[in-house]
Structures are given as structure tokens and as C-alpha cells.
Amino acid sequence: MILHGLVLPIDCTPEDVRRKAEKEAHLCSSEVRTFRILKESIDARRRGNIRKVFSVEIDRKVIPRASLEIPYVGERAYRPIVVGFGPAGMFAAYVLAQGGARPIVLERGLPIEDRVKGVDALWAKGVFSPVANAEYGEGGAGAFSDGKLNSGIKDKELTEFVLSTFVKCGAPEEIEYVQKPHVGTDKLREVVRTLRERIKALGGEVVFSSQVTDVQEVGGVLRVTADKEYITDALILAIGHSARDTYEMLLSRGFMMESKPFAVGVRIEQLQSDIDFVMYGEKNPLLPPAAYKVVEHTPRGGVYSFCMCPGGYVVCASSEEGGVVTNGMSYHARDGKNANAALLVGVDKADFGEDVLDGVRYQREIERAAYRQGGGNYRAPCQKVQDFLQGKVGSLEGKVAPTYRPGVTAADLGTLFSERVVGALKMGLASFEKRMPGFASGEELLTGPETRSSSPVRVLRGEDYKSLSHPNVYPCGEGCGYAGGIMSAAVDGVKIALAILSGDV
């Protein structure tokens, strides 16, 4: 049976949860054969009486966990090709490999161990690499942004498959039941490396430093140009949201595409202790670093938080020379002094134009302006909340020390964005501070810009997952406009791989 709403003190142990469940189920310990925590969350609505809330599975009989049924088809006439090795590409390749299809993965970036070296050089010294940065390479952009796995996806079977796969590859078991699971940038690196080796052990192949530069239909199959020429009848495009040159290539080859709304904004950085007080009141050491999610509808547009990183760091996520992009990340322990989150405002064709790639152009203009504001060397423009609200540069000295590397420069972030976006951000900040005193009281820092929260382009596909213009191609994941985070991208990759193996496409 499944029991929901088991309320216990915050210092409870798994054994305490089990005893509570046994009592609720009217079972004695010797009768229990199945016990599993399904979900753990924190109820902080009453700041002086914070509790943990659990859902559990408990029964007299052993109930095996449902496993995803992956059809085994063996080797096909042509090996399927997966372009990109972020969450969507990794899980598509993993499922195809389990089905015996021996997929080939073409990844423009580097394996995670080499990618880390390039990112470290950028963060420490401002040395940029077009092939080893926080956007391209094994693990995708999520490998350098905390590994948050929360999602609104309702398909329990597929989400459980993704989470259990992460655990099998080294992620903490708690991600299968905590309310807002995260792996942490440090642990995620080992997870993606292990998943790569599992794909290879099942007959798959992963080719790094292999950017796809052309896709052509020839005689009912596809000719794919990368490090060499490949022929396939099934090409999964899991290219990620920053593959701008790939978008250009696809458009030139007649793929049906459209621009889509996305969002731009800044990273707000606060003391984690202030956020803990805002959310919990007096901090109990048994409580995890507090997280938040805020939304405000203003006359200038909606403002919302995204990718909130408790105990985390603001990082450089640039993927093009001469442009600054920020993101946020945490390590598994989430023990950094600061909290950070993106504060974003939605933009659409009215902001950037009607053409397919106008959103890309809009992003790039903001990123290059930020590079100039930062003074070069991938330093980011930064400003206190109070100075942003007043429209002046001001000083960065204060209680919150910036974590962004390779460094920040005091600047007026209001000049990076349109009047509407700036107005919405200012209204949102004032509203958030009113509702949560201490969230944006003035000393907090804003670092920018955040421009890559989602893809500005959608590569059109039908309900059968096929490209509307190229029926042997399957647009997939966040980069093609069909996901919004690690979990949803991974699930999209699983769905497409299952459809190919089952012969539905």
C-alpha cells in the first residue's frame, strides 16, 4: 500500500519513518516485507514548527519496482546516430544501446574529464575554449549547473527510469524520493562518465570532438558529415540550446523551424543565511539550505526565478568568443556561503523579430554588450540591487561577495536590456522584497546576463517525433525546443529511442 502525508519532526531517521508507517498500516515489524520511501519534502509553512512530510510504500508482500520495458531489436540495417551527449542524447543512446541497436553518438565537445579542465581555465584565468566550456561537451549544460532533477513531468514510469539510472551510475539514492532532487555538479561528473561506459559496454559508440556540419537526404537515408561521413536511417538531434551554428546549418538544409519565446535576465546572489531566515526563521542545523521559487506578474511582463542554487556559485557559461553568459551551480553539499538564482523576464517575437534566428541574434547582442561592460577577459557586469533600482553603477563592496569567476566589474545592468525587461525586473524585485523581507533588501548582487535558460528555436516535429521536413530525423530535447531541464530532456530522449526500437517511427 501507499501512505501519504506522514508528518514527522525534522530530526527523524529513516527508522522513525518506518515505525510511523507500520503504525499507520497496522503492521508489526516482523510482518513488513516491503518498505520504501517514495517522497520526502519539508513543510515550512509554520516557521516555528517545521516538519518533514513523507510518502511511503509498505506491504506484507514484496512488490518489485516496475521497470521500463525496452524492446530488444538487435542490430539494425543502419546504426542510429545521436547528435549531442547532454541529458537527451545520453538517455536516447542508453535506451537504444539496451535495445541492441548499437548507436553512434556524435558530440562536438570533449569528454567530461577534459571538459572540466577547459572550464576551470575559463573560470580561473579567462581562457576561453570553443570546445571545452560550460555549454558544450559530455553531460551538456546541466553538468555545470547543479544537476537539479525536479520536473513537472507526469509520466511516473519514465521519470523513475531516469532517476534509477542516475542512481545506478553513482548518484545518491535520495534523488528517488526527495521533493527537489539534485545530484550536484561534483557528483554529476562521475555519473555521466559511468553512463558513457555503460553505453559503450552495450555496443554503443561515443565520438568526441565531432561536430555535425551537414545533414543531407540521399536515396532514402541520411548522409551526416562530422569527423567523417556517416550513413543512417535514424538521426536524433539532441543538440542543446546553444548550438547556434547547428541551427544555421539545419535552416540552410530546409528543416522546418520556428523561433520560440524564451527569457533573459540576471543572477541574483544573496547570503544563504539570509535566505534560510526568510524561509525558515531561526535556522535549525538539521534543515537543508533553503531554496525558493518566486513569480510576479507585472505590467511590464512576468518575472520569475529559475535554476535556484542553494549554497552555490554564479558561473561563466560562455560558449562563444567575446560574449558573457552567466549560470548558477551548486556542489552536492550545497555548502557555499551564497545562494543564487536567475531572475528572468519572458521575451518573444515582439522583442526580437520575426525571423527564425532573430532570437539567437538578440541573445548574442546582449552577451557581447555584457562582455564589453565587464571589460573583457570574460569578466561579468555586476551591480547591487539598490543601485540597479536607482539606475547607477555604484560600488560592489558590501555583505555579499560575488562568486562569479574570472571576476566581476561594477556596471549598470539596466543598459543591457530593453526598457520593458528592465522595468519588469525592477517591479519584480520590489514585489519579492515586500513579500519576503530580506530577499532583495539592497545589498544583494545582480550579475548578468542570463540568456540561455531555454532554446530560442524549435525544430518542428510531429506527434510521431519525426521532423516535419526530414522524416528520418528526430528533433529531441531542450535544444530543439521540446524540454526545459535535465529531467524533461532525458525523458524526451527515452521516448524517441523507445519509439525507434518499437518500430512506431
C-alpha positions as CSV (number, residue, x, y, z in Angstrom):
1,M,0.0,0.0,0.0
2,I,1.0,3.7,-0.5
3,L,0.8,6.0,2.5
4,H,0.9,9.8,2.0
5,G,1.2,12.7,4.4
6,L,3.3,11.1,7.2
7,V,4.4,14.1,9.2
8,L,7.5,13.7,11.4
9,P,10.0,16.0,13.2
10,I,12.9,17.3,11.1
11,D,15.4,15.3,13.0
12,C,13.7,12.0,12.2
13,T,15.6,9.0,10.9
14,P,14.5,6.5,8.2
15,E,13.8,4.1,11.0
16,D,11.4,6.7,12.6
17,V,9.6,6.9,9.2
18,R,9.3,3.1,9.0
19,R,7.9,2.9,12.6
20,K,5.3,5.6,11.8
21,A,4.4,3.8,8.6
22,E,4.0,0.5,10.4
23,K,1.7,2.1,12.9
24,E,-0.4,3.7,10.2
25,A,-0.6,0.4,8.3
26,H,-1.4,-1.6,11.4
27,L,1.6,-3.9,10.8
28,C,4.1,-5.1,13.2
29,S,7.8,-5.0,12.2
30,S,8.0,-8.8,11.6
31,E,5.2,-8.6,9.1
32,V,6.7,-6.0,6.8
33,R,8.4,-7.3,3.7
34,T,8.4,-4.1,1.6
35,F,9.2,-0.7,2.8
36,R,10.4,2.2,0.6
37,I,10.4,6.0,1.0
38,L,8.8,7.4,-2.2
39,K,8.9,11.1,-1.4
40,E,10.3,13.4,1.2
41,S,9.5,17.1,1.5
42,I,9.7,19.9,4.0
43,D,6.7,21.7,5.3
44,A,8.0,25.2,6.3
45,R,4.6,27.0,6.3
46,R,4.8,27.4,10.1
47,R,8.3,28.8,10.7
48,G,8.3,27.8,14.4
49,N,7.1,24.3,13.7
50,I,8.9,23.0,10.6
51,R,8.2,19.3,9.8
52,K,9.2,16.7,7.2
53,V,6.4,15.0,5.2
54,F,6.8,11.5,3.7
55,S,5.0,9.3,1.2
56,V,6.0,5.6,1.6
57,E,5.3,2.2,0.2
58,I,4.7,-0.5,2.8
59,D,3.3,-4.0,2.5
60,R,3.4,-7.6,3.7
61,K,4.4,-8.8,0.3
62,V,7.4,-8.0,-1.8
63,I,6.3,-5.7,-4.5
64,P,9.1,-5.4,-7.2
65,R,9.6,-2.0,-8.6
66,A,8.2,-1.6,-12.1
67,S,10.9,-1.5,-14.7
68,L,10.8,0.1,-18.0
69,E,10.2,-2.4,-20.8
70,I,12.8,-1.8,-23.5
71,P,12.3,-3.9,-26.6
72,Y,15.4,-5.8,-27.8
73,V,15.6,-5.5,-31.6
74,G,19.3,-6.2,-32.2
75,E,21.4,-4.6,-34.8
76,R,19.5,-2.7,-37.5
77,A,20.4,-2.2,-41.1
78,Y,21.9,1.2,-40.2
79,R,23.2,2.2,-36.8
80,P,21.1,5.1,-35.3
81,I,23.0,8.3,-34.8
82,V,22.5,10.6,-31.8
83,V,23.9,14.2,-32.2
84,G,24.8,15.6,-28.8
85,F,25.6,14.0,-25.4
86,G,23.7,16.0,-22.9
87,P,20.8,14.5,-21.0
88,A,18.5,14.0,-24.0
89,G,21.3,12.4,-26.1
90,M,22.7,10.3,-23.3
91,F,19.4,8.7,-22.4
92,A,18.4,8.2,-26.1
93,A,21.7,6.5,-26.7
94,Y,21.4,4.4,-23.5
95,V,17.9,3.1,-24.4
96,L,19.0,2.4,-28.0
97,A,22.0,0.5,-26.7
98,Q,19.9,-1.6,-24.3
99,G,17.7,-2.4,-27.3
100,G,20.8,-3.8,-29.1
101,A,20.8,-1.0,-31.8
102,R,24.5,-0.1,-31.2
103,P,24.0,3.7,-31.5
104,I,26.7,6.1,-32.6
105,V,26.9,9.4,-30.6
106,L,28.5,12.4,-32.2
107,E,29.5,15.1,-29.6
108,R,31.1,18.3,-30.7
109,G,32.7,18.8,-27.3
110,L,35.0,16.8,-25.1
111,P,34.6,14.0,-22.5
112,I,33.8,15.3,-19.1
113,E,37.3,14.9,-17.6
114,D,38.8,17.0,-20.4
115,R,35.9,19.4,-20.4
116,V,36.4,20.2,-16.7
117,K,40.0,21.3,-17.5
118,G,38.8,23.8,-20.1
119,V,36.0,25.2,-17.8
120,D,38.5,25.6,-14.9
121,A,40.8,27.5,-17.2
122,L,38.0,29.9,-18.2
123,W,36.9,30.4,-14.6
124,A,40.4,30.8,-13.2
125,K,42.1,32.8,-16.0
126,G,39.5,33.9,-18.5
127,V,41.0,31.5,-21.1
128,F,38.1,30.6,-23.4
129,S,37.8,27.3,-25.4
130,P,35.1,26.8,-28.0
131,V,35.1,23.0,-27.4
132,A,35.6,22.8,-23.6
133,N,33.1,25.2,-21.9
134,A,30.0,25.0,-19.7
135,E,27.6,24.6,-22.7
136,Y,29.3,22.0,-25.0
137,G,30.5,18.5,-24.2
138,E,29.7,15.4,-22.3
139,G,26.8,16.0,-19.9
140,G,25.6,19.1,-21.6
141,A,24.9,22.4,-19.9
142,G,23.4,20.6,-16.9
143,A,26.8,19.1,-16.0
144,F,27.8,22.6,-14.7
145,S,24.6,23.7,-13.1
146,D,23.9,21.6,-10.0
147,G,22.2,18.6,-11.6
148,K,18.7,19.6,-10.5
149,L,16.3,16.8,-11.3
150,N,13.0,18.3,-10.3
151,S,10.3,18.3,-13.0
152,G,6.6,18.6,-13.6
153,I,6.5,15.5,-15.8
154,K,3.5,13.3,-15.0
155,D,4.9,10.1,-16.6
156,K,6.0,8.3,-13.5
157,E,7.4,5.3,-15.3
158,L,9.8,7.3,-17.4
159,T,10.9,9.6,-14.6
160,E,11.5,6.7,-12.3
161,F,13.6,5.1,-15.1
162,V,15.7,8.2,-15.4
163,L,16.2,8.6,-11.7
164,S,17.1,4.9,-11.1
165,T,19.6,5.1,-13.9
166,F,21.3,8.1,-12.3
167,V,21.4,6.1,-9.0
168,K,22.9,3.0,-10.8
169,C,25.6,5.3,-12.2
170,G,26.6,6.8,-8.8
171,A,24.0,9.4,-7.9
172,P,22.8,9.5,-4.3
173,E,19.8,7.2,-3.6
174,E,17.8,10.0,-2.1
175,I,17.1,11.5,-5.5
176,E,14.5,8.8,-6.0
177,Y,12.3,10.2,-3.2
178,V,13.2,13.8,-2.1
179,Q,10.9,16.5,-3.3
180,K,13.6,18.5,-5.1
181,P,16.3,16.1,-6.1
182,H,19.7,17.2,-7.1
183,V,23.0,15.5,-7.8
184,G,25.5,18.3,-7.5
185,T,28.0,19.4,-10.2
186,D,30.8,17.4,-8.5
187,K,29.0,14.1,-8.3
188,L,27.3,14.5,-11.7
189,R,30.6,14.4,-13.5
190,E,31.2,10.8,-12.3
191,V,27.6,9.9,-13.1
192,V,27.8,10.9,-16.8
193,R,31.2,9.2,-17.2
194,T,29.7,6.0,-15.8
195,L,26.7,6.2,-18.1
196,R,29.0,6.7,-21.1
197,E,30.9,3.5,-20.2
198,R,27.6,1.6,-19.9
199,I,26.5,2.7,-23.3
200,K,29.8,1.6,-24.8
201,A,29.6,-1.8,-22.9
202,L,26.3,-2.4,-24.6
203,G,27.7,-1.8,-28.1
204,G,27.3,1.9,-28.4
205,E,30.0,4.3,-29.6
206,V,30.7,7.8,-28.4
207,V,32.8,10.0,-30.7
208,F,34.0,13.3,-29.1
209,S,35.3,16.4,-31.0
210,S,32.9,15.5,-33.7
211,Q,30.7,18.4,-34.7
212,V,28.0,17.7,-37.2
213,T,28.4,20.2,-40.0
214,D,26.0,18.8,-42.6
215,V,22.9,16.6,-43.0
216,Q,21.6,15.6,-46.4
217,E,19.0,13.1,-47.6
218,V,20.3,10.8,-50.2
219,G,18.3,7.8,-51.6
220,G,16.0,7.5,-48.6
221,V,18.8,7.6,-46.0
222,L,20.8,10.4,-44.4
223,R,24.4,11.4,-45.1
224,V,25.8,13.0,-41.9
225,T,29.1,14.9,-42.1
226,A,31.1,15.2,-38.9
227,D,34.6,13.9,-38.1
228,K,33.9,11.7,-41.1
229,E,30.8,10.8,-43.2
230,Y,28.1,8.6,-41.6
231,I,25.1,7.0,-43.2
232,T,21.9,6.3,-41.1
233,D,18.2,6.0,-41.4
234,A,17.5,7.4,-37.9
235,L,19.2,10.6,-36.7
236,I,18.3,12.0,-33.2
237,L,19.0,15.7,-32.9
238,A,19.8,16.3,-29.2
239,I,22.0,19.4,-29.9
240,G,21.4,21.5,-26.8
241,H,20.1,25.1,-26.5
242,S,23.4,26.8,-27.5
243,A,24.2,25.0,-30.8
244,R,23.7,28.2,-32.8
245,D,25.9,27.2,-35.8
246,T,23.9,23.9,-36.0
247,Y,20.7,25.9,-36.1
248,E,22.1,27.8,-39.1
249,M,23.1,24.6,-40.8
250,L,19.7,23.0,-40.3
251,L,17.9,26.1,-41.6
252,S,20.1,26.1,-44.7
253,R,19.2,22.4,-45.4
254,G,15.5,23.2,-45.4
255,F,14.5,22.0,-41.9
256,M,11.2,23.4,-40.8
257,M,12.0,25.6,-37.8
258,E,10.5,28.5,-35.9
259,S,11.6,31.0,-33.3
260,K,10.1,30.5,-29.9
261,P,9.7,32.6,-26.7
262,F,12.5,32.3,-24.1
263,A,13.7,34.5,-21.3
264,V,16.5,36.9,-20.4
265,G,17.6,38.4,-17.1
266,V,20.2,38.3,-14.3
267,R,21.5,36.2,-11.5
268,I,20.6,37.5,-8.0
269,E,23.1,36.5,-5.3
270,Q,22.2,36.6,-1.6
271,L,23.7,35.3,1.6
272,Q,22.4,31.8,2.1
273,S,21.9,32.6,5.8
274,D,19.5,35.4,4.8
275,I,17.5,33.0,2.6
276,D,17.5,30.5,5.4
277,F,16.0,33.1,7.7
278,V,13.5,34.2,5.1
279,M,12.3,30.7,4.5
280,Y,12.7,29.0,7.9
281,G,13.0,31.7,10.6
282,E,15.7,30.7,13.1
283,K,17.9,28.1,11.2
284,N,18.0,24.6,12.5
285,P,21.2,22.7,11.6
286,L,19.1,19.7,10.7
287,L,17.4,21.6,7.8
288,P,19.0,21.8,4.4
289,P,20.0,25.1,2.8
290,A,16.7,26.8,1.9
291,A,15.5,27.1,-1.6
292,Y,12.9,29.4,-3.1
293,K,10.8,29.9,-6.2
294,V,9.2,33.3,-6.9
295,V,6.9,34.6,-9.6
296,E,5.4,38.0,-10.1
297,H,3.1,39.3,-12.9
298,T,3.9,43.0,-13.6
299,P,2.5,45.4,-16.2
300,R,5.9,45.1,-18.0
301,G,5.7,41.2,-18.1
302,G,6.2,38.2,-15.8
303,V,9.3,37.9,-13.7
304,Y,10.3,34.5,-12.2
305,S,13.2,32.7,-10.6
306,F,14.8,29.8,-12.3
307,C,17.6,27.3,-11.5
308,M,17.8,28.4,-7.9
309,C,21.1,27.2,-6.4
310,P,21.3,27.0,-2.5
311,G,24.8,27.3,-1.2
312,G,26.0,27.8,-4.8
313,Y,28.0,29.9,-7.2
314,V,27.4,32.1,-10.2
315,V,29.5,30.8,-13.1
316,C,30.6,31.7,-16.5
317,A,28.7,29.7,-19.2
318,S,30.0,31.4,-22.3
319,S,30.1,29.3,-25.5
320,E,31.2,32.0,-28.0
321,E,34.3,34.1,-28.0
322,G,33.6,37.7,-26.9
323,G,30.3,37.0,-25.1
324,V,29.5,36.8,-21.4
325,V,26.8,34.3,-20.2
326,T,26.1,33.5,-16.6
327,N,24.6,30.5,-15.0
328,G,24.3,29.0,-11.4
329,M,25.6,25.8,-9.9
330,S,26.0,24.1,-6.5
331,Y,28.1,21.1,-5.4
332,H,26.3,18.2,-3.8
333,A,26.9,19.5,-0.3
334,R,25.4,23.0,-1.1
335,D,27.7,24.5,1.5
336,G,28.7,27.7,-0.3
337,K,28.2,31.0,1.6
338,N,25.8,32.4,-1.0
339,A,22.5,31.5,-2.7
340,N,21.8,32.4,-6.2
341,A,19.0,32.2,-8.8
342,A,18.2,33.5,-12.2
343,L,15.6,36.3,-12.3
344,L,14.1,36.2,-15.8
345,V,11.6,38.0,-18.0
346,G,10.0,36.3,-20.9
347,V,10.7,37.7,-24.4
348,D,9.1,36.8,-27.8
349,K,8.9,38.0,-31.4
350,A,7.7,41.4,-30.3
351,D,11.1,41.9,-28.6
352,F,13.5,40.3,-31.1
353,G,11.8,40.0,-34.5
354,E,10.0,37.6,-36.8
355,D,12.8,35.6,-38.4
356,V,13.7,32.1,-37.2
357,L,17.2,33.1,-35.9
358,D,16.3,36.5,-34.6
359,G,16.1,35.2,-31.0
360,V,19.7,33.9,-31.4
361,R,20.8,37.4,-32.7
362,Y,19.0,39.0,-29.7
363,Q,20.8,36.7,-27.2
364,R,24.2,37.4,-28.9
365,E,23.8,41.2,-28.8
366,I,23.1,41.1,-25.0
367,E,26.1,38.8,-24.4
368,R,28.5,40.8,-26.4
369,A,27.4,44.0,-24.7
370,A,27.9,42.4,-21.3
371,Y,31.5,41.3,-22.4
372,R,32.2,44.9,-23.2
373,Q,30.7,46.1,-19.9
374,G,32.8,43.6,-18.0
375,G,36.0,44.9,-19.6
376,G,36.9,41.8,-21.5
377,N,38.5,38.5,-20.3
378,Y,35.0,37.1,-19.6
379,R,34.5,39.3,-16.5
380,A,30.8,39.9,-15.9
381,P,29.0,43.2,-15.2
382,C,27.7,43.2,-11.6
383,Q,25.6,45.6,-9.6
384,K,23.9,45.9,-6.2
385,V,20.1,45.6,-6.1
386,Q,19.8,49.1,-4.7
387,D,21.9,50.6,-7.4
388,F,20.1,48.7,-10.1
389,L,16.8,50.1,-8.8
390,Q,18.3,53.6,-8.9
391,G,20.0,53.2,-12.3
392,K,23.5,53.9,-11.1
393,V,26.7,51.9,-11.2
394,G,27.7,52.2,-7.5
395,S,30.2,50.1,-5.5
396,L,30.2,46.3,-5.2
397,E,31.6,46.4,-1.6
398,G,29.1,45.1,1.0
399,K,27.9,42.0,2.8
400,V,27.6,39.8,-0.3
401,A,30.9,38.8,-2.0
402,P,30.5,37.9,-5.7
403,T,31.3,34.3,-6.6
404,Y,31.5,34.7,-10.4
405,R,34.8,33.9,-11.9
406,P,37.0,35.0,-13.5
407,G,35.7,38.2,-11.9
408,V,33.1,41.0,-12.0
409,T,33.1,44.7,-12.9
410,A,30.8,47.3,-11.5
411,A,28.4,48.3,-14.2
412,D,24.8,49.4,-14.9
413,L,22.9,46.2,-15.9
414,G,19.9,48.3,-16.9
415,T,21.7,49.2,-20.1
416,L,21.9,45.6,-21.2
417,F,18.2,45.0,-21.7
418,S,15.2,46.8,-23.2
419,E,13.2,49.3,-21.2
420,R,10.4,46.7,-20.7
421,V,12.7,44.0,-19.4
422,V,14.4,46.4,-17.0
423,G,11.1,47.7,-15.8
424,A,9.8,44.2,-15.2
425,L,12.9,43.2,-13.2
426,K,12.6,46.4,-11.0
427,M,9.0,45.7,-10.3
428,G,9.6,42.1,-9.6
429,L,12.5,42.8,-7.2
430,A,10.3,45.3,-5.2
431,S,7.5,42.8,-5.0
432,F,9.7,39.9,-3.9
433,E,11.2,42.1,-1.2
434,K,7.8,43.1,0.0
435,R,6.6,39.5,0.2
436,M,9.9,38.1,1.6
437,P,11.8,40.8,3.5
438,G,15.5,40.1,3.1
439,F,15.2,38.7,-0.4
440,A,16.2,41.9,-2.2
441,S,16.8,44.5,0.5
442,G,19.5,46.3,-1.4
443,E,22.9,44.7,-0.6
444,E,22.3,41.7,-2.7
445,L,24.2,41.4,-6.0
446,L,22.9,41.1,-9.6
447,T,25.3,39.6,-12.2
448,G,24.4,39.2,-15.8
449,P,23.3,38.3,-18.3
450,E,21.4,35.1,-18.1
451,T,20.3,34.4,-21.6
452,R,20.4,30.6,-22.0
453,S,17.6,29.3,-19.8
454,S,16.0,27.7,-22.9
455,S,16.3,27.4,-26.6
456,P,15.2,30.4,-28.8
457,V,14.4,27.9,-31.6
458,R,12.1,25.0,-32.2
459,V,12.9,22.4,-34.9
460,L,9.4,21.3,-35.8
461,R,8.3,17.7,-35.4
462,G,5.0,15.8,-35.5
463,E,3.3,13.6,-32.9
464,D,5.5,10.7,-34.2
465,Y,8.6,12.6,-33.2
466,K,9.7,13.0,-36.8
467,S,10.9,16.2,-38.3
468,L,8.1,17.7,-40.4
469,S,10.6,18.2,-43.3
470,H,13.0,15.3,-42.8
471,P,11.2,12.1,-41.8
472,N,14.4,10.2,-40.8
473,V,15.4,13.0,-38.3
474,Y,14.0,13.2,-34.8
475,P,14.3,16.7,-33.1
476,C,14.9,16.0,-29.4
477,G,15.3,17.6,-26.0
478,E,15.9,21.2,-25.0
479,G,17.9,22.3,-27.9
480,C,15.1,21.5,-30.4
481,G,12.5,23.2,-28.2
482,Y,10.9,20.1,-26.5
483,A,12.2,20.2,-23.0
484,G,13.2,22.6,-20.2
485,G,15.7,20.9,-17.9
486,I,17.7,17.7,-17.3
487,M,14.7,15.5,-16.4
488,S,12.4,16.6,-19.2
489,A,15.3,16.4,-21.7
490,A,16.2,12.9,-20.6
491,V,12.6,11.7,-20.7
492,D,12.3,13.1,-24.3
493,G,15.4,11.1,-25.3
494,V,13.9,8.0,-23.8
495,K,10.6,8.4,-25.6
496,I,12.2,8.9,-29.0
497,A,14.5,5.9,-28.5
498,L,11.6,3.7,-27.5
499,A,9.6,4.7,-30.5
500,I,12.5,3.9,-32.8
501,L,13.1,0.5,-31.2
502,S,9.4,-0.4,-31.3
503,G,9.1,0.5,-34.9
504,D,6.5,3.2,-34.3
505,V,8.5,5.7,-36.3
